[in-house]
Amino acid sequence: MTIRRTGGNGAKVSLMIYMLLFWTSGLALLFIGLWMLLDPKRNYILQLVDFSEDDPLLTFAAYIAIVAGIVSLFVGFIGCCGAVQRIRCLIVGFMLCLVVLFLADVSIGTLALVFRNKFANGQITVYMKNLTLNRYNRDAWVKPLIDTIQFYVSYDVLVYDF
């Protein structure tokens, strides 16, 4: 009489369900990063933050989100292969990548929270005034930025509200 080993199916199924959620979060990160960089309604905010600061950390947050999304999809595939084939090396690698991706997600959230309040207390009026009065005809990249802001935002409220 042979004994069949059937243990571990519950762990395999739960890991596959987790992988489905992990892939969904990876797709969401990829979508949010691409949306921040490619949507003209959001992209001018990234350019404005780049102008006002020497460090373009908000743009880096969008790139980190894209990279973290792609890596999440790849790592999820590795985890599924490790769970189905029961390969310990793949599962350990999957767990290490989860820790790295968690740290990347925390950095994305931290950067988003830091820059969320960056233009509070009327600072955006000072930045916009400096852009329009001092740099509009001098710097080539400022003109499309101001034109985009004028198209999507009530520009006179931002500049002339002093």
N, C-alpha and C positions, 0 to 999 in steps of 0.2 A: 504494500500500500504506500503510495507516494503522498507526501504532504505538499500542498500547493501554498506558496507564500502569496497572500493577497493583502497584506498589511501595507499601509501607506497610501492607499487610494484616497482617503479623506484629505490627507495632507497635500496630495497632488492636485485634487480638485480645488481645495482652498487656495493653493498657490496660483492655479490657473485663473481663478476669479480675481485674485489680487492683481495678476498680470493684466487682465482686461481693464481694471481700474487704473493701473499704472500707465497703460498705453493711452487711455483717455486723457489722463493728466498730461502726458507728453504731447499729445496732439493739441491740447488746450494751450500749453506753453508755447508751442511752435506757432499757433495761430495768433496768440496775443503779441508775440515778438514781431511777427511779420506785419500785423495790423498796426503796431506802433510805428514801424519804419515806413510802411508803404501808404498808409492812409493820409491824404494831404490835410485833412482836418486835425490830425494828431501830430503830423510830422513837423508842422511849424512850431509846436511847443518844444519839441526836441531841439530845433535850431535856435529857438529863443533862449533856452537854458544853456546851450553851447556858447552863445554869445555872452551871456551874463556871467558865466563862470569860466575859469581856466580849465576846469576838469569836466569833460562831457560824460559824467557818470550816468546820467539818465539814458543816454544813447547806449552806453555799455550795458545797462540793465536790459535793454531790448535785445542786444546781441547775446547776452547771457541767457535770456529766455529762449531764443532760437536754438542755441547750442544745447541747452539743457533739454529742450523738447526732442531734438534729434537723438541725443544720447539716451534719453528715456525710452524712446522707441526701440533703439538697438539693445539696450540693457534688458528691456522687457522680453525681447525675442530670445536673448541668451538665457534668461530665467525660465522661460517656457521650455526651451530645449533641455535645460538642466533638469527641470521637473519631470518632463515626459520620459527622458532617457535615464533619469536618476544618476546623473553624473555629478559627483560631489564637487569637483573643481569648478564647474560652471555655476553651481549654486553658491559657493563661497565667493566667487568673482562677482556674482550678482549682488550679494549682500554688501560687499565693499563698494560697488558702484552706487548702491542705494544710499550709503552714507555720504559719498561725494555729491550726489544729486540733491540730497537733503540740504547740504551746506550751500549749494548753488541756489536752491530755492529760497533759503533764508536770506542770502545776499540780495536776491532780486526783490524780495519783500522789503528789506531794510532800505534799499536805494529808492524804491517807490515811495515809502513813507517819508524819507528825508526830503525828497524833492516835491512831495505833495504840498507841503507848507512853504515852499521856497519863495513863492510870489505872494505871500500874505502881507497884510499891512501896507498895501499900496506900493510895494516895490516894483510891480509890473509897470506902473505909470512912469517911474523913473527910468526903467530900462527902455520903454517904448519912446519916451521923449528923447533920450540919448540917441536911439537908433534913427529917429526921423530927423532930428535937427543936426546931428553931427556926422552921420555916416550914410545917409540915404543916397546921395549922389557920388560919394567917394568910394565906397566898397561895393563891388559887383554882386556879392552874395546877399547884401542887405535888401536890395530892391525887390527880388522875388519873394523874400520873407515878408516884407511889409505888404506887398500886393496880396499874398496869401492870407495874411491876417485881416486885411481890409475886406477880402472876399468872404471869409468865414465868421468874423467877429465884428461886433459893432465898434469900429476903430475909434470913433470920436469919443466914446465913453472912456476908452483906455488912456488916450493921450491927453485929452483936454479936460480931464476931471481933476483939476488941481486948484 
